[in-house]
């Protein structure tokens, strides 16, 4: 499995992990690259409009991936350790 992780700390620590089977990695990357708008180098929801986010989520939900989101509370360092566990 290939894992891709992103983390965010606001009021809580949020760790998102997506796994992709090796046999699906190339096609998943190709599908994600096809979603980029002209001039875009990467997808990041913070810079996308609400309607585009909905379209992206619709496309991503059909991919052969597994996503897990872990939310932890407490001080940043403690919450991060808990999320990593």
N, C-alpha and C positions, 0 to 999 in steps of 0.2 A: 504494500500500500504506500502511496505517496500522500503526505499530509501537508496541508497549508494552514497556517495559523495566523490569526490577527487578534490583537487585544486592544481594549479601550478602558480607560479609567475616567469615570465621571463621578457620579455618586456611588457607583458600585464598580467592581472589576468585572469586565465581561471578556471572556475568551471564546473565540469562535474557531472551530477546527473543521476543515473539510478534508475528506479522504477520497482518493481516486485510485482505482485499481490500475496497475501498470498497463494492462491491455487497453484501458480507456484514456490514458493520459494524453496521447497525441491528439485524439479526436476532440477531447475536452478543451485542450488548449486552442485548437483550430476554431472550435465553436465560440470560445470566449473572444478570440481575436476578431472574429467576424462581427462581433457586437460593438466594436470600437467605432466611434464616429470619425470622420476625416480629421486628422490632426491630433486625435487622442492617442496617448501612449499607454494608458491604463484605465481600467474601470475603478471608480471609487464613488460610492453612493453620496458622499457629502457634496460632490460637485454635479450631481444629476438632478434633473427636475423630478417632481413626484410622478408625472406620467411616464417618464422614461424609466424610473425605478420599477414601476409596475410591469412594464414591458420586459425589462431585464430579468426580474424575478420570475416572470412567466416562462421565459426561455430557459433560465438556469434550473428551474424546478423540473424540467424534462430531461436534464442531463443525468448520466449515470454516476452520481456522486452521493456521498453521505455527509451530512452536516450536523454538528453538535455545537450547542452554545452552553457555556458554563457561566453562571452568575454567582459571584461571591461578594460578601460584605466584609467590612472590617478595614483595618489600616491597609494601605496599598501593598506593602511587602507581604503581609500575612495573607491577604486576599489573593495575591498573585500565586503564592506557594500553594494555596488550597486549590486554585483553578488549575494549576499545572499537575497536581496530583490526580 
